[in-house]
Structures are given as structure tokens and as C-alpha cells.
Amino acid sequence: MNKIRKLYLSTLSLLFILMIFGTVTYAWITMSTINSIEGLSLTATTASELEISLDGINFGNHIDSSVIEVYFGNPTLKDVTSRNGVDFRRGGLTEYGVAIPNRDYMSFELWFRTSKQEHGLYLINNVSPTVMYDTTAKGTYVVSRGRSWESSVDFLNGNQIGNMVYKGDVNFYYASQAVRISVEELKDDENLLDTRDLNDLRVFLYDPSENESRGYGKPYGAYSYFAQHTGVFIELPSELPPTSYRLSEMDPMNPYQALDNESLVALLQETIHQTPAGKTYYQGKVRINIWIEGWDADAFDAIISDRIKMQLEFKIAHPAQ
């Protein structure tokens, strides 16, 4: 069974370093942070039953760092926010403009294909709580090394009075806590049999920290720090993104049957292509966006220069009914 299960999994591994150039007071509101992705590696490991591609033409089990460098060069992460996982803006105190992919945030397209009967593509298995920065594990995770930071002001860093941080306090803070991932299902224009309307496609917006209490637009953490540091109080956003804080579970009696569709990111569509054995390929296309959410409670300059390590695991299964 373990051998069979491996055939249905695809893993993306990303390692990148966030570095800051210049002096900042707040990573979102002041719009003065530029984070450079200094190093990046991406691997996809699977057997032939679930293949992955960066261009929709060359499918395989592994995408090494040299290929990634050709595609992405040296993208940067700046102050970015999104209400839907599709449209991204820079801003804060003012509407600064539309964010640019692979300049302000990470964005890339992937194709998946299979010849098996399961056509639901899921992001699965968040193991972040069990993974350290210097270790690896099977599953999805977003972790960071952490950064020691001394506060220059008193501010509230949680929803309880006991969560006060005082001037001079030194604590560890983690950039991984402010990361967001969205997976946009795309119509594959190269697939003649993909005749779906745009309204049939889905978007999955995920907070891999799975900590909703420190999510979007909270009055503590980054917001409280900014207000105390600058004396400026701005209005918190009233509209919240449709963020998920968990991934789908599989039936323990049938690992290829999803119990829910929370993290169903795509439905692979029939194509005109076949395997050498004459089996029909089913294929899907997605866009993955990765960013530091500027309205997250942990998105302030305590996390600048932290290092993030990320891995995404996908699986095909029958969707829940």
C-alpha cells in the first residue's frame, strides 16, 4: 500500500531567503520593505501516475534549481495584500497600486497530469508543527528559522492582556507565520477538451500557520506595533478574505477518497493524449501564489531577514460528494 500511495503524490519544495535592504519601521504600512529571494530550489518527486510540469510540455518527476532559475531569476517579496488570492496590491496608508508577480510576490504556473481514475487534485498533509527549519519531512510545511528581535515600544501582540510586549523585550518571531498560499485553477487553453467556463474554476486561499486568531486584519500584533511606534491609527479592513485554515482529510479506509473538498484545488480534465499503454491522460493547470500578507498580525519588521523553507504536497483522489 505504501508503494501505491507514493504514486499519487506530488511534492513541491521551496527554500528561499528573505533579506531586507535599508531601514524600515513596518513591513506593510510604510511600504518601504524590499525582501530579496536570494536562493531558491524547487523539486517535484512522484512516479508516473501523477506528473508535474512548469510549461505543460515537459513532464517529469523532478524539477531542479537550475530550471527554476531560468524561469524566475531573482524575484522579490514586498508589501503585498490580497482579498481573494488572485488580485494583489501594494499599499497600506494609501492605495499604492497593483502588485507585480515575481517582483512583489512569488507566482508560477504548474501542470499536473495522470492516467488514473482519480481526478481531484488536493493540497494535503500540513506537518508544519512537527518540522524544524533544519529538518525535512514528508508533507506540506512552511517553516522559518526565526529571528531574535527587540521591541522599541510597548504593544499588544495577542488577544489577551497577557500578550503585551514591552519596550526592550527580546523574543523570537517567525516569517512563516505571515505566509499565505493561493492556488488558482486555470483553464488549460492547450487542452482542446477543457471547455469549462471561468466560473467553473476554483481558488484556494490558505494560511499554512492555521492560526486564525493571528490572521488578517487583527487589532493586535503588527497593527498595534505600528500604531504605538508611529502614533498613527488607521482603519482596519472590514472585508476579510475567504481564507482556509485547514487542508482536506482522506478516508482512513480508502486513502483515495476525500472526506471533504476544503483543499480541492483542481479537477483534472480529459485530454486527447495517451500514455504509451493507451491510457487517457487527464490534465490540470494551476497558478500558485506565495506572499507575506501585509495585514497578518505577524507581518512587521520583527520577521525581516528570516529564512523560510516550504514544501507543498499534492495528491489525486475522488472528490467528496
Steps between C-alpha positions, in 0.01 A plus 500: 500500500785743582645444155164565336437812706826653382372488144228753575709766667683797363722715713627850447789617713599862518782652700553870490667769706326824585745787541439866560685793346479829685329604822127453556252558777220278377496245222148577377374844590813700408549319168879521531592135526670312219565131563730321258470129429868422497482124456225274368463130432192320377461125471210282401528133585244247389455194286337509158140487628516868600740709296584867527621764257596867490407547134228244426730321258789346691364279778712313746576403855753771582552870430843610616617843612673585170164478319336717767767767460429519127129550565506736798841664522514690830142595598432722800237513772368841597199632692205314345140428592219308333132460580445209264833329426485624139539879504793648692566857608770699663384764743406568858464865586414568135403297196844452354410289198483152355769258620720347230546120501857383555599852595274555800389142564568148370273366224540209261289256300504122521342220301404164649398191307402143578368192324326371814128510577535755782481853359467726804825683582545584869754687707542276804677412823622812683779381730640846581466459880730196491769642270802708598682728258802269482294183451284359224188289499240354269200731460417867465683744721603864529766561764761763568816530704365783712652832594587651835356850520491770768189715514541877503150562642231342715233330289234231521602184315191288559136501601574479872643756745776251575617531140657842559851552364694773678775727379830315527341155493690257279309213340517270199269572207436290190432615144329168432209615716412775249521294180198445276460257212232508235440244228300626201350239272549611139336401176759313294474665159733239353254224591231490229269306730510755782182691413418631847387854569710719728221479759564126526855553629596518865743696718645366825644760740691345788670621818751219570545614860137388545474758777188704428539703820813661352362534149387790284421847636540438873521801737809358670842383389620695197214751516557579867875526448457744212253718692725518806815554296365778278205642691291448186173308524348378175176316436521123500361322192135404538492243220683177579645265237343151470799340669524130583677389815508127432557248222275220381499162674495164326285202596715278727337195342559626145792744463386595148160627618488852642280556803460869415595740220652778711832486312381363167701726270418360155308237306720339236334503158501237227748565217560355154839368613575146613772308678712250303264234636199676347355651819345846480678785674299734725665836550460816706666839519539720808672819603668505840548833679714538811521823698547662838155631588540862604188495720611192694558552872858374460594717199723763657872565498569235764493241220727677253810298401343174615550192282203301376489138390188374328371175357163431339356152461224420253293187458233377260183352647129466436327822614261486794132494405 
